Amino acid sequence: MRLERQQDELNRRQPDAPATRAAEQQRITRGTETQARQLQKVRDRLELNRLEEPALDELIDQAGRLVDRAQRTSDAAQAKLREAAAAEAQAARAAEAADPAAAQQSAEARARADAAQARAAQDQEAVRQRLEELTKLLDQGQDALGLKLELARLQTEQAALAQDTRELLPRTAGRATEDLPRELRERLEELRQRQEDLAEQARETVERMLDIAEALARQSASPQDGEPSAEQSDRDRATARALAEAAAVAQRQGLSQQMEQSEQGLEENRLSQAGEAQLDTLDTLEQMMKQLGDQDELRQELLRRRLLALAEKLRRLIESQAIEIASLEDAADDRVPVLAEAQSALWVRTIAVQTEAEADENTADVAPIIDQAIDAQAQALSALRGGDRAEALAVEAVALERLEEALAKVQEKQQEAQQDQTKKQRAELRKKYLELAERQAGLIDEVAPLLDAPTLTRRTRAALRGLSQQQGEIKDAAAELGDDVSDTVVFRRTHDLIERTAERARAPLSRGEDDGRVLPSQRKVVALLESMAAALDEIGTPPEFAENSPGGGAGGGGAGQAPPLVPTSSELKLLRGVQQAVYDETRRLNDEARGRPTAGQASRLDDLAAEQRELSDIGRRLIESMTPAAPGAESIRPAPITPTGDSGTPGGSETSADAEESAGP
């Protein structure tokens, strides 16, 4: 990077006049400001296009922190160089005078200039190190992100190949390859070639993962060009581990063998076998993607541990400083100087904690606060040795205040880290809901043409039975996501509704039948999944329902607690969304029936009436969960939903008019 080279050249150059070095350092500061603006443009572009790529977001955030720290340190170097230039000018003016006092002033001014230049040199070296870390971050981030994007591309192309294989299956089933028309044989060969190419690309990707993981592990274990920051070391270890684990998944699951089986099945016109191998391949690729995503979680965990350790060290310093103050208050006058030894040991410990905080980019802004405590402790040492109890008490009290302020700052960072982690988990859950909704919509596109046919032929029924397996997989995937929100009210009950609705679609498909409820049920699953995703979208959340509002999900996000994965605002938004969906479907059915519903329409209206009663119960339970329980009262947990039978609701039914009236928004 050009800025890193400029800073390195400036540091290595023979000392120039401080004013000249200050001007050159200012150019580097402006360069870091330009870098910061460019990163902000990238952030704005990602937000504008609503692109969700956690690895890229994390890379930009880390780069932004490095640039910000380099900029602040460069500013500090400039200030010290200007201070040195002013001191040198003062020394020169004093040297022109002939009296001894002026000579003393000149010597003192030159000493201040030398000290300021020495401190500036330390800052300039720190700037170079931050810019070097930025270069490595972008290089390694590009490699790691490139591998993740490559894996995502493989996943997309393999899924497209699996889809094309399923579509070709009915046209080639039960026929020998040589008996197929030329067009179908060429199509089979095209699919086989695509699978062969994907297998080769996957092999190369896994090899690159292992190579980069090994290089990062070596760099983390044996750093060159000075010790890396704690954040960089964590980043290297997390990335190396994620890449190695992803490659291990490929080897353990037999990714190459799975792709070879698919290729062989395509070559021999055994498309069912090829399709099974392709599903196994997609599952392996999904597990590999998960491993690459876990590096963010690992980095967050390492940061959490460092903040926890720093907070504990600060608590011990605070306890020790409080003990020293109490001892000083109780000590006899002739014992005051004796306390200097213990205060000196505490001062050394505080310096060690300050050095640790300064070395970590995440806690660098805590270091100046601890530095103020160190200064106060040094003053206390002088006062203690001189027997000045009042002065020592005053400055030790200042040291205690600064240490408490530093601890509060670290605790704020702990809370921010928890909130960031929860936001990422929430975004990931939202993404999964949208992906599952997309899967369900894709299945509708396959089912709808088959059900629109005038009659269900033998081949159509067989195809429907095959598609019922996909409907079952969507149902199971939704149930698995439900485990993540098991301690909520509205989300958990909505998952119950999805499971029941998906089963209404799966059961007739498994029999190769259409009872008139398959497509409506499938569309409803899409609507419910999209409603849950929309409820987790933080954009548009009313300010009165902030993330840490009480109630909802796993509880509030008070001090010392992680904020809930599903906040109250999301529960309320989902309840409103499901209510609207029930109302819209009820109105649509009534408009179709025009007062004379068919048996199928009446059954669906009964289902909607039952769902409306359930929504009323869910709303009541949500309100109860948001209301603090009286001491000794039993906690209220959502009751399980009673499944409705094919004939309607349990315990009777409502008319279509009753259903519409109760379902009003």
Phi, psi and omega in degrees: 000139186299318181297320179299317179295319180298317180292322179296317179296320179295321181291326184277340185294151175301141185306123173267181173298140182305323180297321179294316180294325179296319179295319179291323178294327179296324178296322178292321177300316178297325177296320178292326177296321177296318178300317181298319179295321179295318178297321179295323177299319179296317178301314181298320181294320178296317180293321181296319182271001180054042179276128181248099177223092185306321182297320179290320177301316180295320179299315181294319179297316180295318178298320179297320179294319179296316179297317180298318180292320178298320180295315181294321180290324177295321175300317180296320178297318178301314182299319180291322178293322176294322176298319179295319179297319179294320180293321178296320178297319178295321179295321180294319180294319180292327182293336180288337179282156186261346186280156181298325180298320179294323178297319178296317178298321179297317180296317179295320180295320179293323177297318177296322179296316180297318180295318179295319179294323178296317178293323178296321179298321177297317178295320180295322177293323177296321177299314180301317180296318180295319179293325176294317177299321179298317179299313180296319180302312183293322178295310182290321179298323178296318179297310183295315179295321178300320178295320179294318178294323178296318179295321178296322178296316177301319180297316180295315182290325177293322178295320178296321178295319178297320178296314179297324178294317179297320181292329181278338186306311182298336184274345183238354186298136175076012182235142177288152183302318183291343179271354181282150174299158182303321181300316181288324177297318178295324178294318177299317180294324178296316179295320179297318180295320178298320179293322178297317180296318179296323179297318180293318179295322179295319179299315180295322180295317179296319179297318178295322177302314181295319181296313182291322178298318180295318181295317180293322179295319178296318182295321180290324182281325182229074183294148176245165179057043177093167181286133177285162177291162179299321181294319180294318179299316178298319181297315180296314181297317181295316180294316179299316181294317181297316180295318180296319179293321178297317178295323179295323177299316180300318181287318182292318181278350179073051182302316180298316180295322179298316180291325177294320177297320177297315180298319180295319178298321178293321181294326184260010180059038172251077189287332176297316177296317179298319180296319178297317179296324179292322177295320176297320179297315180297322178296318178296315179298322178295319178295322178295318178299322179296320179298319179292328177287334183291344180296329176295319179295321180295317179297320178296321180293319178296320177296317180301318180293319180295318179295320179297317180295318180295319179298319180295319179296321178293322177299320179293322176297319180297315179299316181295319180293322178296321178296319180297320179295316179297319179296320181293321179296326184268348187287147172290159184304319183285352179263353182302312180298332181296329182290350181297328182297313179294321178294325178295317178297320178295320178301316179297317179297321181294321177299319179297319179292321178297319179297319179296317180295320182292330183285344182257123182301330182286339183237014182299329181282351175277331185304316179299328178292316178295327180298324177294323176295321179298317179299317180295321178295323178296320177294323179297321178301314180298318180294319180296315181295332177271000179075017182270091184297314184299313180296318180297317179298319182297312184284330175293325176297320176297316179301317179297317179299317181294321178295319177294322177296319178296319178297317178300321179296318179294321179295323174300318180293323176299316179295319178297320179296320177297317180294319178298317181296318180295321179297320179294318178297321180293318178296322179294319178296318178299318179298320180294321177299316181294320179296320179291322176298322178294321176298317180295320178296321177296323178293323177301319180298332178277324184282319188305312180299327180290321181282340179282349181295149181302320179226154177267105180283173179299318180293321179296317179298321178296319179296320179296319178297323177294321180288339178297331178295318177296323178296321177296322178295321178295319177300315180294321180296321178295320179297323179295319176296330179297335178296331181288340183237030186294339182261017176261178178256296187288316182297318182295318180291328177293323175297321175300318180295320178297316181300316180293319182292320178296324179292326176299328178278321185290317187302307179295326177297321181295338177265359182070033185235169173225112180263013180086357183247357185295301183295316176302320180294318179297318179295326179292322177300317178301313183297319181293317179297318179293327178294321179293320177297317180296324180293333180272354179284120185286342179292128179091002178291128180300143182298334181287349178245067179291167185301325185264020178295151185291158177078181177075147173052228183272014181107180182287171180251052182291182183300134178082356181245144174288139179296152184293146176299318178245102181286170180303321181301321180290322177299315181293319179296321179292318179301317178295320180294317179293321178301317180295321180296318179296317180297314181298318181292322179296315178298318181296318180293319178296322178295322179291319184286328180054042177086350180230073184291146172287173179299320180294318179293320179297320179296319180292323177295324176297319178300317181295322178297319178296320180295323179295320177296321178296320179296322177297319179293320179298315179301318179297317182291327178295318178298318180295323180291335179275349182262124179304132181283148177291151179304130178086353180284149178286142178288146182263121178246145180302132177285150179295146179285132176279118182299141176269145177278178181295336184277349179143215186271157176290137176077025177119188182214170176243159174285165180298324180294319178298318181298317182294321182295317182285341183268004181301145183291000000 
